[in-house]
Amino acid sequence: MGKAKSPRRVADNEAMAVSRMLRTSPIKLNLVAQMIRGMKVEAALTSLQFSKKRISDDVLKTLQSAIANAENNHGLDVDDLIVAEAWVGKNLVLKRGRPRARGRFGKILKPFSQVTIKVRQVEEEQA
């Protein structure tokens, strides 16, 4: 007697990957996530490879992980995948500071964030 198996969090034609503790603010990360939402996977990979944003390398790794999950764990066809959803969340914030004039203290916030990418297999006529 064991615990009942938990249901899948995504549909049968979807797969997802999450990257946590990315050292950038969620606002900057959301600019990169916005860039790839709704694109076909090949086009999203290309645009992330040639993006000048520093964090695009980490988003590229997450997208490649989602593609690998779709292919190996769920048996989806890589050629029919699109980036269905890409959303960004806040994570830890390191609070640092610097002494300023007249006994004051300058607050320095060093935010971390996380990105979740969900890929979906669609048929050719829907794409």
N, CA, C and O atoms as a printed pandas DataFrame, in Angstrom:
     atom_number atom_name residue_name chain_id  residue_number  x_coord  y_coord  z_coord
0              1         N          MET        A               1    0.852   -1.171    0.000
1              2        CA          MET        A               1    0.000    0.000    0.000
2              3         C          MET        A               1    0.894    1.228    0.000
3              4         O          MET        A               1    1.705    1.408    0.908
4              5         N          GLY        A               2    0.757    2.031   -0.960
5              6        CA          GLY        A               2    1.565    3.244   -1.060
6              7         C          GLY        A               2    0.698    4.436   -1.364
7              8         O          GLY        A               2   -0.531    4.360   -1.392
8              9         N          LYS        A               3    1.358    5.509   -1.585
9             10        CA          LYS        A               3    0.645    6.728   -1.919
10            11         C          LYS        A               3    0.166    6.651   -3.369
11            12         O          LYS        A               3    0.838    6.073   -4.223
12            13         N          ALA        A               4   -0.987    7.231   -3.633
13            14        CA          ALA        A               4   -1.510    7.239   -4.999
14            15         C          ALA        A               4   -0.643    8.132   -5.877
15            16         O          ALA        A               4   -0.128    9.156   -5.428
16            17         N          LYS        A               5   -0.490    7.731   -7.126
17            18        CA          LYS        A               5    0.329    8.494   -8.062
18            19         C          LYS        A               5   -0.331    9.841   -8.336
19            20         O          LYS        A               5   -1.532    9.911   -8.598
20            21         N          SER        A               6    0.448   10.889   -8.276
21            22        CA          SER        A               6   -0.112   12.219   -8.522
22            23         C          SER        A               6   -0.343   12.411  -10.024
23            24         O          SER        A               6    0.430   11.903  -10.837
24            25         N          PRO        A               7   -1.391   13.134  -10.393
25            26        CA          PRO        A               7   -1.666   13.331  -11.817
26            27         C          PRO        A               7   -0.643   14.263  -12.454
27            28         O          PRO        A               7    0.007   15.054  -11.771
28            29         N          ARG        A               8   -0.512   14.158  -13.772
29            30        CA          ARG        A               8    0.420   15.021  -14.496
30            31         C          ARG        A               8   -0.048   16.460  -14.435
31            32         O          ARG        A               8   -1.246   16.739  -14.476
32            33         N          ARG        A               9    0.912   17.377  -14.336
33            34        CA          ARG        A               9    0.576   18.793  -14.269
34            35         C          ARG        A               9    0.372   19.402  -15.645
35            36         O          ARG        A               9   -0.129   20.521  -15.755
36            37         N          VAL        A              10    0.751   18.687  -16.694
37            38        CA          VAL        A              10    0.587   19.189  -18.055
38            39         C          VAL        A              10   -0.226   18.177  -18.857
39            40         O          VAL        A              10   -0.388   17.030  -18.441
40            41         N          ALA        A              11   -0.731   18.604  -19.998
41            42        CA          ALA        A              11   -1.546   17.730  -20.848
42            43         C          ALA        A              11   -0.664   16.669  -21.511
43            44         O          ALA        A              11    0.560   16.682  -21.383
44            45         N          ASP        A              12   -1.322   15.755  -22.220
45            46        CA          ASP        A              12   -0.585   14.657  -22.852
46            47         C          ASP        A              12    0.288   15.124  -24.007
47            48         O          ASP        A              12    1.275   14.467  -24.338
48            49         N          ASN        A              13   -0.063   16.259  -24.631
49            50        CA          ASN        A              13    0.740   16.750  -25.757
50            51         C          ASN        A              13    1.666   17.874  -25.338
51            52         O          ASN        A              13    2.094   18.657  -26.185
52            53         N          GLU        A              14    1.991   17.980  -24.047
53            54        CA          GLU        A              14    2.848   19.057  -23.543
54            55         C          GLU        A              14    3.979   18.499  -22.689
55            56         O          GLU        A              14    3.908   17.389  -22.162
56            57         N          ALA        A              15    5.021   19.310  -22.572
57            58        CA          ALA        A              15    6.126   19.029  -21.658
58            59         C          ALA        A              15    6.664   20.364  -21.171
59            60         O          ALA        A              15    6.513   21.385  -21.842
60            61         N          MET        A              16    7.296   20.352  -19.994
61            62        CA          MET        A              16    7.794   21.618  -19.466
62            63         C          MET        A              16    9.118   21.434  -18.750
63            64         O          MET        A              16    9.507   20.320  -18.399
64            65         N          ALA        A              17    9.801   22.551  -18.542
65            66        CA          ALA        A              17   11.059   22.575  -17.806
66            67         C          ALA        A              17   11.118   23.878  -17.018
67            68         O          ALA        A              17   10.588   24.902  -17.449
68            69         N          VAL        A              18   11.772   23.826  -15.851
69            70        CA          VAL        A              18   11.868   24.982  -14.960
70            71         C          VAL        A              18   13.329   25.212  -14.614
71            72         O          VAL        A              18   14.056   24.269  -14.303
72            73         N          SER        A              19   13.756   26.464  -14.668
73            74        CA          SER        A              19   15.079   26.844  -14.171
74            75         C          SER        A              19   14.887   27.802  -13.017
75            76         O          SER        A              19   14.188   28.807  -13.141
76            77         N          ARG        A              20   15.506   27.491  -11.900
77            78        CA          ARG        A              20   15.372   28.323  -10.715
78            79         C          ARG        A              20   16.709   28.985  -10.395
79            80         O          ARG        A              20   17.759   28.574  -10.889
80            81         N          MET        A              21   16.647   30.006   -9.566
81            82        CA          MET        A              21   17.824   30.721   -9.066
82            83         C          MET        A              21   18.671   31.307  -10.198
83            84         O          MET        A              21   19.895   31.167  -10.196
84            85         N          LEU        A              22   18.028   31.955  -11.152
85            86        CA          LEU        A              22   18.741   32.651  -12.207
86            87         C          LEU        A              22   19.079   34.045  -11.710
87            88         O          LEU        A              22   18.197   34.755  -11.226
88            89         N          ARG        A              23   20.316   34.445  -11.818
89            90        CA          ARG        A              23   20.794   35.679  -11.210
90            91         C          ARG        A              23   20.505   36.876  -12.109
91            92         O          ARG        A              23   21.410   37.448  -12.716
92            93         N          THR        A              24   19.240   37.240  -12.182
93            94        CA          THR        A              24   18.807   38.426  -12.904
94            95         C          THR        A              24   17.444   38.826  -12.362
95            96         O          THR        A              24   16.791   38.040  -11.675
96            97         N          SER        A              25   17.022   40.019  -12.662
97            98        CA          SER        A              25   15.717   40.456  -12.185
98            99         C          SER        A              25   14.626   39.843  -13.058
99           100         O          SER        A              25   14.860   39.566  -14.234
100          101         N          PRO        A              26   13.441   39.630  -12.496
101          102        CA          PRO        A              26   12.357   39.056  -13.292
102          103         C          PRO        A              26   11.942   39.937  -14.471
103          104         O          PRO        A              26   11.479   39.421  -15.488
104          105         N          ILE        A              27   12.100   41.239  -14.351
105          106        CA          ILE        A              27   11.726   42.143  -15.440
106          107         C          ILE        A              27   12.623   41.905  -16.656
107          108         O          ILE        A              27   12.139   41.835  -17.786
108          109         N          LYS        A              28   13.930   41.781  -16.418
109          110        CA          LYS        A              28   14.864   41.539  -17.529
110          111         C          LYS        A              28   14.655   40.149  -18.127
111          112         O          LYS        A              28   14.750   39.964  -19.340
112          113         N          LEU        A              29   14.371   39.182  -17.270
113          114        CA          LEU        A              29   14.152   37.825  -17.756
114          115         C          LEU        A              29   12.855   37.734  -18.562
115          116         O          LEU        A              29   12.772   36.970  -19.523
116          117         N          ASN        A              30   11.854   38.507  -18.171
117          118        CA          ASN        A              30   10.578   38.473  -18.878
118          119         C          ASN        A              30   10.709   39.032  -20.293
119          120         O          ASN        A              30    9.953   38.632  -21.178
120          121         N          LEU        A              31   11.643   39.940  -20.527
121          122        CA          LEU        A              31   11.872   40.441  -21.884
122          123         C          LEU        A              31   12.309   39.316  -22.821
123          124         O          LEU        A              31   11.901   39.268  -23.982
124          125         N          VAL        A              32   13.140   38.414  -22.307
125          126        CA          VAL        A              32   13.617   37.292  -23.116
126          127         C          VAL        A              32   12.505   36.255  -23.279
127          128         O          VAL        A              32   12.348   35.674  -24.353
128          129         N          ALA        A              33   11.727   36.022  -22.205
129          130        CA          ALA        A              33   10.644   35.045  -22.284
130          131         C          ALA        A              33    9.560   35.517  -23.249
131          132         O          ALA        A              33    8.966   34.709  -23.963
132          133         N          GLN        A              34    9.303   36.820  -23.270
133          134        CA          GLN        A              34    8.326   37.394  -24.191
134          135         C          GLN        A              34    8.724   37.172  -25.640
135          136         O          GLN        A              34    7.879   36.983  -26.514
136          137         N          MET        A              35   10.028   37.199  -25.875
137          138        CA          MET        A              35   10.556   37.093  -27.223
138          139         C          MET        A              35   10.229   35.737  -27.855
139          140         O          MET        A              35   10.052   35.654  -29.071
140          141         N          ILE        A              36   10.145   34.665  -27.041
141          142        CA          ILE        A              36    9.986   33.327  -27.607
142          143         C          ILE        A              36    8.577   32.765  -27.465
143          144         O          ILE        A              36    8.300   31.690  -27.997
144          145         N          ARG        A              37    7.686   33.448  -26.772
145          146        CA          ARG        A              37    6.327   32.921  -26.577
146          147         C          ARG        A              37    5.606   32.751  -27.906
147          148         O          ARG        A              37    5.577   33.668  -28.727
148          149         N          GLY        A              38    5.018   31.559  -28.116
149          150        CA          GLY        A              38    4.234   31.298  -29.314
150          151         C          GLY        A              38    5.041   30.940  -30.545
151          152         O          GLY        A              38    4.457   30.658  -31.591
152          153         N          MET        A              39    6.362   30.943  -30.459
153          154        CA          MET        A              39    7.194   30.631  -31.625
154          155         C          MET        A              39    7.340   29.124  -31.795
155          156         O          MET        A              39    7.162   28.359  -30.847
156          157         N          LYS        A              40    7.665   28.712  -33.016
157          158        CA          LYS        A              40    8.078   27.328  -33.215
158          159         C          LYS        A              40    9.422   27.132  -32.531
159          160         O          LYS        A              40   10.186   28.083  -32.363
160          161         N          VAL        A              41    9.706   25.900  -32.141
161          162        CA          VAL        A              41   10.884   25.628  -31.319
162          163         C          VAL        A              41   12.175   25.960  -32.055
163          164         O          VAL        A              41   13.107   26.489  -31.449
164          165         N          GLU        A              42   12.249   25.659  -33.349
165          166        CA          GLU        A              42   13.481   25.940  -34.104
166          167         C          GLU        A              42   13.753   27.438  -34.157
167          168         O          GLU        A              42   14.892   27.873  -33.989
168          169         N          ALA        A              43   12.705   28.223  -34.390
169          170        CA          ALA        A              43   12.870   29.679  -34.447
170          171         C          ALA        A              43   13.233   30.245  -33.074
171          172         O          ALA        A              43   14.021   31.186  -32.977
172          173         N          ALA        A              44   12.665   29.677  -32.025
173          174        CA          ALA        A              44   12.985   30.150  -30.673
174          175         C          ALA        A              44   14.440   29.841  -30.315
175          176         O          ALA        A              44   15.116   30.665  -29.699
176          177         N          LEU        A              45   14.917   28.662  -30.696
177          178        CA          LEU        A              45   16.321   28.310  -30.442
178          179         C          LEU        A              45   17.255   29.269  -31.168
179          180         O          LEU        A              45   18.250   29.724  -30.604
180          181         N          THR        A              46   16.934   29.570  -32.412
181          182        CA          THR        A              46   17.774   30.474  -33.197
182          183         C          THR        A              46   17.784   31.877  -32.613
183          184         O          THR        A              46   18.843   32.495  -32.507
184          185         N          SER        A              47   16.616   32.387  -32.233
185          186        CA          SER        A              47   16.572   33.753  -31.698
186          187         C          SER        A              47   17.274   33.845  -30.353
187          188         O          SER        A              47   17.856   34.883  -30.039
188          189         N          LEU        A              48   17.234   32.782  -29.549
189          190        CA          LEU        A              48   17.948   32.816  -28.268
190          191         C          LEU        A              48   19.457   32.714  -28.465
191          192         O          LEU        A              48   20.220   33.323  -27.714
192          193         N          GLN        A              49   19.894   31.955  -29.462
193          194        CA          GLN        A              49   21.331   31.814  -29.704
194          195         C          GLN        A              49   21.959   33.132  -30.138
195          196         O          GLN        A              49   23.108   33.418  -29.803
196          197         N          PHE        A              50   21.195   33.940  -30.889
197          198        CA          PHE        A              50   21.763   35.180  -31.405
198          199         C          PHE        A              50   21.313   36.414  -30.627
199          200         O          PHE        A              50   21.552   37.541  -31.062
200          201         N          SER        A              51   20.673   36.214  -29.497
201          202        CA          SER        A              51   20.247   37.343  -28.677
202          203         C          SER        A              51   21.451   37.936  -27.944
203          204         O          SER        A              51   22.374   37.214  -27.567
204          205         N          LYS        A              52   21.434   39.247  -27.747
205          206        CA          LYS        A              52   22.540   39.909  -27.055
206          207         C          LYS        A              52   22.334   39.975  -25.547
207          208         O          LYS        A              52   23.217   40.435  -24.823
208          209         N          LYS        A              53   21.175   39.521  -25.064
209          210        CA          LYS        A              53   20.905   39.534  -23.630
210          211         C          LYS        A              53   21.749   38.462  -22.945
211          212         O          LYS        A              53   21.898   37.358  -23.467
212          213         N          ARG        A              54   22.297   38.785  -21.782
213          214        CA          ARG        A              54   23.154   37.850  -21.059
214          215         C          ARG        A              54   22.374   36.628  -20.585
215          216         O          ARG        A              54   22.905   35.518  -20.602
216          217         N          ILE        A              55   21.148   36.811  -20.171
217          218        CA          ILE        A              55   20.372   35.727  -19.577
218          219         C          ILE        A              55   19.792   34.787  -20.628
219          220         O          ILE        A              55   19.229   33.750  -20.277
220          221         N          SER        A              56   19.918   35.126  -21.906
221          222        CA          SER        A              56   19.334   34.283  -22.951
222          223         C          SER        A              56   19.995   32.910  -23.019
223          224         O          SER        A              56   19.374   31.957  -23.491
224          225         N          ASP        A              57   21.248   32.785  -22.556
225          226        CA          ASP        A              57   21.904   31.474  -22.519
226          227         C          ASP        A              57   21.194   30.536  -21.547
227          228         O          ASP        A              57   21.013   29.355  -21.844
228          229         N          ASP        A              58   20.790   31.058  -20.383
229          230        CA          ASP        A              58   20.088   30.232  -19.408
230          231         C          ASP        A              58   18.694   29.861  -19.897
231          232         O          ASP        A              58   18.224   28.750  -19.650
232          233         N          VAL        A              59   18.034   30.779  -20.585
233          234        CA          VAL        A              59   16.713   30.481  -21.138
234          235         C          VAL        A              59   16.852   29.447  -22.254
235          236         O          VAL        A              59   15.982   28.591  -22.416
236          237         N          LEU        A              60   17.932   29.519  -23.019
237          238        CA          LEU        A              60   18.194   28.537  -24.069
238          239         C          LEU        A              60   18.356   27.137  -23.473
239          240         O          LEU        A              60   17.825   26.168  -24.015
240          241         N          LYS        A              61   19.086   27.028  -22.363
241          242        CA          LYS        A              61   19.248   25.728  -21.691
242          243         C          LYS        A              61   17.908   25.188  -21.214
243          244         O          LYS        A              61   17.644   23.991  -21.322
244          245         N          THR        A              62   17.067   26.060  -20.691
245          246        CA          THR        A              62   15.757   25.632  -20.217
246          247         C          THR        A              62   14.887   25.151  -21.369
247          248         O          THR        A              62   14.191   24.143  -21.247
248          249         N          LEU        A              63   14.925   25.867  -22.486
249          250        CA          LEU        A              63   14.154   25.453  -23.659
250          251         C          LEU        A              63   14.647   24.113  -24.199
251          252         O          LEU        A              63   13.843   23.259  -24.573
252          253         N          GLN        A              64   15.964   23.926  -24.241
253          254        CA          GLN        A              64   16.509   22.645  -24.692
254          255         C          GLN        A              64   16.102   21.517  -23.752
255          256         O          GLN        A              64   15.862   20.395  -24.200
256          257         N          SER        A              65   16.022   21.801  -22.461
257          258        CA          SER        A              65   15.580   20.804  -21.494
258          259         C          SER        A              65   14.115   20.446  -21.699
259          260         O          SER        A              65   13.739   19.278  -21.596
260          261         N          ALA        A              66   13.282   21.449  -21.989
261          262        CA          ALA        A              66   11.865   21.181  -22.253
262          263         C          ALA        A              66   11.692   20.345  -23.513
263          264         O          ALA        A              66   10.827   19.471  -23.567
264          265         N          ILE        A              67   12.512   20.610  -24.526
265          266        CA          ILE        A              67   12.449   19.827  -25.770
266          267         C          ILE        A              67   12.870   18.380  -25.501
267          268         O          ILE        A              67   12.241   17.442  -25.992
268          269         N          ALA        A              68   13.936   18.208  -24.721
269          270        CA          ALA        A              68   14.396   16.857  -24.383
270          271         C          ALA        A              68   13.364   16.104  -23.549
271          272         O          ALA        A              68   13.174   14.901  -23.730
272          273         N          ASN        A              69   12.693   16.814  -22.631
273          274        CA          ASN        A              69   11.624   16.185  -21.848
274          275         C          ASN        A              69   10.482   15.738  -22.751
275          276         O          ASN        A              69    9.925   14.656  -22.567
276          277         N          ALA        A              70   10.138   16.569  -23.723
277          278        CA          ALA        A              70    9.049   16.235  -24.635
278          279         C          ALA        A              70    9.394   14.999  -25.469
279          280         O          ALA        A              70    8.552   14.130  -25.696
280          281         N          GLU        A              71   10.638   14.941  -25.916
281          282        CA          GLU        A              71   11.036   13.839  -26.790
282          283         C          GLU        A              71   11.231   12.543  -26.005
283          284         O          GLU        A              71   10.715   11.498  -26.401
284          285         N          ASN        A              72   11.967   12.604  -24.901
285          286        CA          ASN        A              72   12.358   11.384  -24.201
286          287         C          ASN        A              72   11.312   10.900  -23.204
287          288         O          ASN        A              72   11.083    9.695  -23.095
288          289         N          ASN        A              73   10.677   11.806  -22.479
289          290        CA          ASN        A              73    9.746   11.377  -21.439
290          291         C          ASN        A              73    8.321   11.213  -21.941
291          292         O          ASN        A              73    7.582   10.367  -21.437
292          293         N          HIS        A              74    7.922   12.017  -22.936
293          294        CA          HIS        A              74    6.533   12.000  -23.357
294          295         C          HIS        A              74    6.342   11.533  -24.793
295          296         O          HIS        A              74    5.206   11.413  -25.252
296          297         N          GLY        A              75    7.425   11.267  -25.508
297          298        CA          GLY        A              75    7.332   10.717  -26.861
298          299         C          GLY        A              75    6.720   11.656  -27.886
299          300         O          GLY        A              75    6.021   11.206  -28.794
300          301         N          LEU        A              76    6.968   12.946  -27.755
301          302        CA          LEU        A              76    6.419   13.914  -28.700
302          303         C          LEU        A              76    7.389   14.138  -29.855
303          304         O          LEU        A              76    8.590   13.904  -29.722
304          305         N          ASP        A              77    6.861   14.591  -30.982
305          306        CA          ASP        A              77    7.674   14.851  -32.162
306          307         C          ASP        A              77    8.270   16.255  -32.061
307          308         O          ASP        A              77    7.536   17.229  -31.890
308          309         N          VAL        A              78    9.571   16.364  -32.163
309          310        CA          VAL        A              78   10.271   17.642  -31.966
310          311         C          VAL        A              78    9.938   18.640  -33.072
311          312         O          VAL        A              78    9.921   19.847  -32.833
312          313         N          ASP        A              79    9.670   18.141  -34.288
313          314        CA          ASP        A              79    9.412   19.050  -35.403
314          315         C          ASP        A              79    8.083   19.788  -35.280
315          316         O          ASP        A              79    7.896   20.839  -35.894
316          317         N          ASP        A              80    7.157   19.240  -34.488
317          318        CA          ASP        A              80    5.835   19.853  -34.357
318          319         C          ASP        A              80    5.670   20.663  -33.077
319          320         O          ASP        A              80    4.548   21.036  -32.736
320          321         N          LEU        A              81    6.745   20.943  -32.363
321          322        CA          LEU        A              81    6.643   21.630  -31.072
322          323         C          LEU        A              81    6.629   23.146  -31.246
323          324         O          LEU        A              81    7.317   23.697  -32.104
324          325         N          ILE        A              82    5.830   23.802  -30.412
325          326        CA          ILE        A              82    5.876   25.260  -30.289
326          327         C          ILE        A              82    6.057   25.596  -28.808
327          328         O          ILE        A              82    5.773   24.776  -27.935
328          329         N          VAL        A              83    6.530   26.810  -28.539
329          330        CA          VAL        A              83    6.635   27.286  -27.164
330          331         C          VAL        A              83    5.249   27.795  -26.781
331          332         O          VAL        A              83    4.864   28.907  -27.141
332          333         N          ALA        A              84    4.510   26.973  -26.051
333          334        CA          ALA        A              84    3.132   27.321  -25.711
334          335         C          ALA        A              84    3.095   28.418  -24.660
335          336         O          ALA        A              84    2.353   29.391  -24.800
336          337         N          GLU        A              85    3.888   28.268  -23.613
337          338        CA          GLU        A              85    3.914   29.243  -22.528
338          339         C          GLU        A              85    5.344   29.404  -22.046
339          340         O          GLU        A              85    6.132   28.459  -22.061
340          341         N          ALA        A              86    5.661   30.608  -21.623
341          342        CA          ALA        A              86    6.946   30.884  -20.971
342          343         C          ALA        A              86    6.666   31.966  -19.945
343          344         O          ALA        A              86    6.359   33.102  -20.305
344          345         N          TRP        A              87    6.770   31.621  -18.667
345          346        CA          TRP        A              87    6.487   32.626  -17.659
346          347         C          TRP        A              87    7.618   32.702  -16.649
347          348         O          TRP        A              87    8.405   31.771  -16.481
348          349         N          VAL        A              88    7.666   33.847  -15.986
349          350        CA          VAL        A              88    8.773   34.205  -15.119
350          351         C          VAL        A              88    8.237   34.440  -13.717
351          352         O          VAL        A              88    7.143   34.979  -13.549
352          353         N          GLY        A              89    9.001   34.040  -12.715
353          354        CA          GLY        A              89    8.613   34.272  -11.330
354          355         C          GLY        A              89    9.762   34.828  -10.527
355          356         O          GLY        A              89   10.928   34.704  -10.902
356          357         N          LYS        A              90    9.413   35.444   -9.416
357          358        CA          LYS        A              90   10.436   35.958   -8.515
358          359         C          LYS        A              90   11.011   34.822   -7.692
359          360         O          LYS        A              90   10.377   33.780   -7.526
360          361         N          ASN        A              91   12.192   35.023   -7.190
361          362        CA          ASN        A              91   12.836   34.058   -6.321
362          363         C          ASN        A              91   13.509   34.841   -5.208
363          364         O          ASN        A              91   13.038   35.914   -4.832
364          365         N          LEU        A              92   14.567   34.335   -4.695
365          366        CA          LEU        A              92   15.295   34.932   -3.587
366          367         C          LEU        A              92   15.813   36.333   -3.932
367          368         O          LEU        A              92   16.123   36.612   -5.090
368          369         N          VAL        A              93   15.907   37.205   -2.940
369          370        CA          VAL        A              93   16.519   38.519   -3.118
370          371         C          VAL        A              93   17.590   38.686   -2.053
371          372         O          VAL        A              93   17.296   38.670   -0.858
372          373         N          LEU        A              94   18.843   38.849   -2.494
373          374        CA          LEU        A              94   19.929   39.133   -1.560
374          375         C          LEU        A              94   19.903   40.618   -1.239
375          376         O          LEU        A              94   19.838   41.459   -2.136
376          377         N          LYS        A              95   19.955   40.930    0.045
377          378        CA          LYS        A              95   19.909   42.330    0.458
378          379         C          LYS        A              95   21.296   42.740    0.915
379          380         O          LYS        A              95   21.821   42.225    1.903
380          381         N          ARG        A              96   21.870   43.659    0.194
381          382        CA          ARG        A              96   23.193   44.169    0.498
382          383         C          ARG        A              96   23.085   45.674    0.686
383          384         O          ARG        A              96   22.034   46.264    0.437
384          385         N          GLY        A              97   24.166   46.287    1.125
385          386        CA          GLY        A              97   24.094   47.726    1.337
386          387         C          GLY        A              97   25.443   48.381    1.233
387          388         O          GLY        A              97   26.477   47.721    1.136
388          389         N          ARG        A              98   25.410   49.694    1.256
389          390        CA          ARG        A              98   26.630   50.472    1.133
390          391         C          ARG        A              98   26.457   51.726    1.980
391          392         O          ARG        A              98   25.426   52.395    1.898
392          393         N          PRO        A              99   27.450   52.044    2.786
393          394        CA          PRO        A              99   27.334   53.264    3.581
394          395         C          PRO        A              99   27.344   54.507    2.697
395          396         O          PRO        A              99   28.111   54.606    1.739
396          397         N          ARG        A             100   26.474   55.447    3.043
397          398        CA          ARG        A             100   26.360   56.676    2.281
398          399         C          ARG        A             100   26.655   57.867    3.192
399          400         O          ARG        A             100   27.006   57.697    4.360
400          401         N          ALA        A             101   26.512   59.038    2.659
401          402        CA          ALA        A             101   26.850   60.247    3.404
402          403         C          ALA        A             101   25.870   60.480    4.552
403          404         O          ALA        A             101   24.727   60.025    4.509
404          405         N          ARG        A             102   26.328   61.185    5.564
405          406        CA          ARG        A             102   25.548   61.614    6.724
406          407         C          ARG        A             102   24.927   60.435    7.467
407          408         O          ARG        A             102   23.804   60.531    7.962
408          409         N          GLY        A             103   25.660   59.323    7.545
409          410        CA          GLY        A             103   25.220   58.184    8.341
410          411         C          GLY        A             103   24.106   57.369    7.743
411          412         O          GLY        A             103   23.517   56.534    8.430
412          413         N          ARG        A             104   23.803   57.585    6.501
413          414        CA          ARG        A             104   22.727   56.833    5.867
414          415         C          ARG        A             104   23.262   55.535    5.266
415          416         O          ARG        A             104   24.465   55.274    5.258
416          417         N          PHE        A             105   22.338   54.743    4.771
417          418        CA          PHE        A             105   22.665   53.413    4.272
418          419         C          PHE        A             105   21.981   53.228    2.922
419          420         O          PHE        A             105   20.759   53.345    2.828
420          421         N          GLY        A             106   22.756   52.940    1.878
421          422        CA          GLY        A             106   22.177   52.725    0.550
422          423         C          GLY        A             106   21.842   51.260    0.357
423          424         O          GLY        A             106   22.717   50.399    0.448
424          425         N          LYS        A             107   20.590   50.979    0.095
425          426        CA          LYS        A             107   20.144   49.603   -0.060
426          427         C          LYS        A             107   20.484   49.098   -1.463
427          428         O          LYS        A             107   20.229   49.786   -2.451
428          429         N          ILE        A             108   21.059   47.899   -1.547
429          430        CA          ILE        A             108   21.349   47.248   -2.820
430          431         C          ILE        A             108   20.629   45.913   -2.818
431          432         O          ILE        A             108   20.907   45.059   -1.976
432          433         N          LEU        A             109   19.704   45.724   -3.753
433          434        CA          LEU        A             109   18.955   44.474   -3.868
434          435         C          LEU        A             109   19.496   43.681   -5.050
435          436         O          LEU        A             109   19.636   44.206   -6.155
436          437         N          LYS        A             110   19.796   42.408   -4.801
437          438        CA          LYS        A             110   20.310   41.536   -5.851
438          439         C          LYS        A             110   19.294   40.418   -6.074
439          440         O          LYS        A             110   19.350   39.390   -5.398
440          441         N          PRO        A             111   18.366   40.606   -7.017
441          442        CA          PRO        A             111   17.269   39.649   -7.171
442          443         C          PRO        A             111   17.658   38.407   -7.972
443          444         O          PRO        A             111   18.539   38.444   -8.831
444          445         N          PHE        A             112   16.976   37.319   -7.661
445          446        CA          PHE        A             112   17.047   36.080   -8.426
446          447         C          PHE        A             112   15.651   35.829   -8.985
447          448         O          PHE        A             112   14.666   36.353   -8.465
448          449         N          SER        A             113   15.568   35.034  -10.035
449          450        CA          SER        A             113   14.268   34.743  -10.618
450          451         C          SER        A             113   14.261   33.332  -11.176
451          452         O          SER        A             113   15.283   32.645  -11.170
452          453         N          GLN        A             114   13.095   32.901  -11.660
453          454        CA          GLN        A             114   12.969   31.574  -12.245
454          455         C          GLN        A             114   12.119   31.662  -13.500
455          456         O          GLN        A             114   11.268   32.541  -13.633
456          457         N          VAL        A             115   12.362   30.739  -14.413
457          458        CA          VAL        A             115   11.612   30.720  -15.670
458          459         C          VAL        A             115   11.071   29.310  -15.885
459          460         O          VAL        A             115   11.752   28.317  -15.627
460          461         N          THR        A             116    9.824   29.245  -16.366
461          462        CA          THR        A             116    9.170   27.983  -16.690
462          463         C          THR        A             116    8.769   28.039  -18.160
463          464         O          THR        A             116    8.120   28.985  -18.606
464          465         N          ILE        A             117    9.164   27.012  -18.899
465          466        CA          ILE        A             117    8.848   26.953  -20.326
466          467         C          ILE        A             117    8.045   25.689  -20.593
467          468         O          ILE        A             117    8.443   24.588  -20.210
468          469         N          LYS        A             118    6.903   25.866  -21.260
469          470        CA          LYS        A             118    6.037   24.742  -21.602
470          471         C          LYS        A             118    5.953   24.659  -23.120
471          472         O          LYS        A             118    5.588   25.630  -23.783
472          473         N          VAL        A             119    6.295   23.491  -23.669
473          474        CA          VAL        A             119    6.207   23.274  -25.113
474          475         C          VAL        A             119    5.026   22.357  -25.394
475          476         O          VAL        A             119    4.695   21.483  -24.593
476          477         N          ARG        A             120    4.393   22.572  -26.551
477          478        CA          ARG        A             120    3.204   21.807  -26.918
478          479         C          ARG        A             120    3.353   21.309  -28.350
479          480         O          ARG        A             120    3.841   22.029  -29.222
480          481         N          GLN        A             121    2.928   20.076  -28.581
481          482        CA          GLN        A             121    2.939   19.517  -29.929
482          483         C          GLN        A             121    1.640   19.903  -30.610
483          484         O          GLN        A             121    0.553   19.631  -30.100
484          485         N          VAL        A             122    1.763   20.541  -31.773
485          486        CA          VAL        A             122    0.590   20.913  -32.562
486          487         C          VAL        A             122    0.718   20.284  -33.933
487          488         O          VAL        A             122    1.821   19.983  -34.389
488          489         N          GLU        A             123   -0.407   20.088  -34.582
489          490        CA          GLU        A             123   -0.402   19.539  -35.936
490          491         C          GLU        A             123   -0.013   20.641  -36.908
491          492         O          GLU        A             123   -0.060   21.821  -36.560
492          493         N          GLU        A             124    0.364   20.271  -38.106
493          494        CA          GLU        A             124    0.859   21.233  -39.087
494          495         C          GLU        A             124   -0.207   22.238  -39.503
495          496         O          GLU        A             124    0.109   23.410  -39.709
496          497         N          GLU        A             125   -1.471   21.807  -39.634
497          498        CA          GLU        A             125   -2.500   22.741  -40.083
498          499         C          GLU        A             125   -2.854   23.753  -39.002
499          500         O          GLU        A             125   -3.366   24.826  -39.321
500          501         N          GLN        A             126   -2.593   23.443  -37.722
501          502        CA          GLN        A             126   -2.854   24.411  -36.649
502          503         C          GLN        A             126   -1.748   25.433  -36.535
503          504         O          GLN        A             126   -1.997   26.568  -36.127
504          505         N          ALA        A             127   -0.534   25.060  -36.884
505          506        CA          ALA        A             127    0.616   25.964  -36.762
506          507         C          ALA        A             127    0.579   26.974  -37.874
507          508         O          ALA        A             127    1.457   27.832  -37.958
